[in-house]
Amino acid sequence: MNEPDDIQEDILVEENEEFEQENGMFEHFRFEVDKGQTLLRIDKYLTAHLEGTSRHRVQQAIDAEYVRVNDSLVKSNYKVKPCDVITIHLPYRRRGLEIKPEKMDLDIRYEDDDLMVINKPAGLVVHPGHGNYTGTLLNGLSYYLGISQGPDAEDERMGILVHRIDKDTSGTLLIAKNEEAQLFLAKQFFVHSIERKYIALVWGDIQQESGTIIGNIGRDPNDRLKFKVFEDGSYGKHAVTHYKVIERLGYVTLVECQLETGRTHQIRVHMNYIGHPLFNDSRYGGDRILKGTLYTKYKQFIDNCFELLPRQALHARTIGFVHPTTRDTIVVESELPEDMTAVIEKFRTLLKSRNLSIE
């Protein structure tokens, strides 16, 4: 199944939602070496063929095993030969945008010379883009780290994000503070070794205590702002989500979701696919009553919950990774934000006091 030309992977999505998608955080290059090419070190060859990429960065990419020749890993001193096929994956660096420093209160949960973990509030856009050129997390990081970047800047250190979370999702976000850390951490996302656990409030009473959702995720050809599961596997990208029930609250369930892959809107799409959309997820139909009664009292209860939590009920609670310098395993957590805890408590009260008998 081919995707329509006007719905390509790289389109800008309205509302400037930032996507958590490890493959989307990489640029992919493939070179077929000319028959007349003389022997040349691969780091020199790639530096000449990759626009705006330094030889140092190329060497780092080779050391981090991002570069292959004829499907085999090579060292920086490998001599390129005629007809070699070179593939390279580089952590993406968004170019052509001016990033102005803006003072911002950052909820820093971990920091050292190489990296930091931010607890991002819901509603904060991660990266400047269409409709959001100021007030983003990257503007705040620019101020905090003392880095600025113009559209033609040679210093590309602002390409420090190694993953993203949606604008209206709260929680932990891993930030690299230098190029070496970015390459090392990005590789962990690429090979799915990062630990990522989310807490979600979903509609309905999930039958199983735990389970695994497997299904290719791709852009919905009928709605360019949505993604969907393609059951036959002919389109989309392989995606795996593990979940377990934390608390049953009658008409909704609190679950922990652990990502094995990191596709765009993965948890939102996968939970919707099994019939349990995230509570108040307007993109995937969770912003209306899906379980319970239609009586006025219950409707007012849900409306009050929507007012308390005006976004999808999703929080990135845990991120775990291997440190690029010490090689220690670091795990950072952040507590549920007040808007989610308030709604959870309302459902607890409803379940306890009325035992769902509000018909």
C-alpha positions, 0 to 999 in steps of 0.5 A: 500500500503506497501512501498518497503523495500529500500525506508524507512522513515528513509533513508538518502536523497542525498544532505543532505536535512533537512526535516520539518516534525513534526512526523519525529522529534519524536521517538516513543516507545511502551512497553507491560509490562511483566506478571511477572512485579512487581509494579514499578513507570513508570518513573523508568520503562521507564528509565530502558527501554529507552537507553540513556534517563535520568529519568529527561527527562522521567519525563519531557516527562510525564509532557508534556503528551507524555506518555500514559498507555493503552491510558490514560495519567498518572503521574510520580508516576503511578505504572506500572502493568503486561500487561500494554501497554505504548506508549511514544513520545520523541523529536528526538535526533540524536545520533552517530555524532560528532558536532564540534563548528564552528564560523558562522554569525547567523541572530538571530531574537529573543532570550532569555534564553529558545529559539532563532529564526534564519533566515536561509539563503538558501543553509545552511544545518541544521544538520550534516549528509551524505555528510555534516559533517561541515558547518551546522547550528548546527555547528554554534549553537554549537559555539554560545551556547558553546556546543560540542558533540561527537558521544558517548557524554552523554550530548545530549543538541545538540538535540535542533532542534524542526523542520527543513526546507529544505536546499534550503528554507530560513527563520525562524527556531525555536531553543530550548536552553534547554531540557524543552523548547525543550519538550514544543515547540516540543509538539506544533508541534506535536499537530499542534498549531504552526503558520507557514506561508511561501511565495512561487512563483509558476508557473501559475495563480492560479484560486482561491484567496485562498484555502486549499489543503488536501492530504496524502503525502508519499515517491514516490515509483518511485523516492526515492528523491521525495514525492507525494500525494496519493489521495486514502489515503491508504498511506502517512501521512495526510497533510493540506496546506492553501494558499492565493494569494498575487500578480498575476504576469502573468505567476507566482503567489506569494502566502502565504502558511500556514501549518496546518501539517508539512510533508516533502516537504509539500508545494512543493508537494501540490502546484505541486499536484494542478498544480502550482510547485514552481518556479525553484524547480528542484525536482518537475519540476519547473526548466523549463518553465511551463507558457509563450512562448518558444520564445528566448527573454522569455526563456532568461528572465526565464534563468536570473531569474533562475540565480538570484534564483538558488533554489526553491522560498520558504521562511519561513516568520513567526513562532508563538508559545507559550513561554515555560516559560512565556506562552506568544504568540511569533510571529517572522517574516523575510523578503523575501531574496534578490534572491526572491525579485529580481525575483519578481521585474523582473516579476513585470517589465515584467507585467507592461511594456509588459503586457505579450505580448512578443510573 
